[in-house]
Amino acid sequence: MPIADPLKLQIAQKKLLMVKICRKCGARNAPTAERCRKCRSYNLRWKKRSVQK
């Protein structure tokens, strides 16, 4: 079910999409992470975000 309230949508997008993903093990990490919390790799990327229609 889509979220109609724009404020709640913004909060949900920030929580779900603003994370870093480890390229080695695939773990989700905090946006401020410099290395993976699980495998300690420094090879992180931002989660891919698509443009909302």
ZAZATI-395122 format. One line per 2 residues: number of its first residue (from 1); for each residue x negated, z, y negated of N, C-alpha, C. Coordinates in steps of 0.2 Angstrom, whole numbers, plus 5000, padded with zeros to 4 digits. Example, Ala and Ser with C-alpha at 12.3 -4.5 7.8 and 13.67 -1.06 7.14 Angstrom:
2
1 = 4934,5039,5028,4938,5039,5022,4934,5039,5016 | 4936,5035,5011,4932,5036,5005,4936,5039,5000
END
This chain:
53
1 = 4996,5000,5006,5000,5000,5000,4996,5000,4994 | 4996,4995,4989,4992,4995,4983,4994,5000,4978
3 = 4988,5002,4975,4989,5008,4970,4991,5004,4963 | 4997,5007,4960,4999,5004,4954,4996,5007,4948
5 = 4995,5013,4948,4992,5017,4942,4985,5015,4941 | 4984,5012,4935,4977,5010,4934,4971,5015,4934
7 = 4973,5021,4932,4968,5027,4932,4966,5028,4939 | 4971,5029,4943,4970,5031,4950,4966,5025,4954
9 = 4968,5019,4952,4964,5013,4955,4957,5013,4953 | 4955,5015,4947,4948,5016,4944,4945,5021,4948
11 = 4948,5027,4949,4945,5032,4953,4944,5030,4960 | 4948,5027,4963,4948,5025,4970,4942,5020,4971
13 = 4942,5015,4966,4936,5010,4967,4930,5013,4966 | 4929,5018,4961,4922,5021,4960,4920,5025,4967
15 = 4925,5028,4970,4924,5032,4976,4922,5028,4982 | 4925,5022,4983,4924,5018,4988,4919,5013,4988
17 = 4918,5010,4982,4914,5004,4981,4907,5006,4978 | 4906,5011,4974,4900,5013,4971,4895,5017,4975
19 = 4893,5014,4981,4888,5017,4985,4883,5012,4987 | 4877,5015,4990,4872,5011,4992,4872,5011,5000
21 = 4870,5006,5002,4870,5005,5010,4863,5004,5012 | 4861,5007,5017,4854,5006,5020,4854,5000,5024
23 = 4849,4996,5023,4848,4989,5026,4846,4991,5033 | 4843,4996,5035,4840,4998,5041,4845,5000,5046
25 = 4849,5005,5044,4854,5009,5049,4861,5008,5047 | 4862,5006,5041,4869,5004,5039,4873,5010,5036
27 = 4869,5016,5035,4873,5022,5032,4874,5021,5025 | 4880,5025,5023,4882,5025,5016,4878,5031,5013
29 = 4876,5029,5007,4872,5034,5003,4875,5035,4996 | 4873,5040,4992,4875,5041,4985,4873,5036,4981
31 = 4876,5035,4975,4874,5030,4970,4867,5031,4967 | 4865,5038,4967,4859,5040,4965,4853,5040,4970
33 = 4854,5038,4976,4850,5039,4981,4844,5034,4980 | 4838,5036,4982,4832,5032,4982,4830,5030,4989
35 = 4832,5034,4994,4830,5033,5001,4836,5035,5005 | 4837,5033,5011,4842,5034,5015,4842,5041,5018
37 = 4848,5044,5018,4849,5051,5020,4848,5052,5027 | 4849,5046,5031,4849,5047,5038,4842,5045,5041
39 = 4840,5039,5039,4833,5037,5042,4827,5037,5038 | 4829,5039,5031,4823,5040,5026,4820,5033,5024
41 = 4823,5028,5025,4821,5021,5023,4822,5020,5016 | 4818,5017,5012,4818,5016,5005,4822,5009,5004
43 = 4824,5005,5009,4827,4999,5009,4835,4999,5008 | 4837,5001,5002,4844,5001,5000,4846,4996,4996
45 = 4853,4994,4997,4856,4989,4993,4863,4992,4990 | 4866,4989,4985,4872,4991,4983,4878,4988,4987
47 = 4883,4992,4988,4888,4989,4992,4891,4983,4989 | 4893,4978,4992,4896,4972,4989,4903,4973,4987
49 = 4904,4971,4981,4910,4972,4978,4913,4965,4976 | 4919,4964,4978,4923,4958,4976,4927,4959,4970
51 = 4928,4953,4966,4932,4953,4960,4939,4954,4962 | 4943,4959,4959,4950,4960,4961,4954,4955,4957
53 = 4959,4952,4961,4963,4947,4958,4969,4949,4954
END
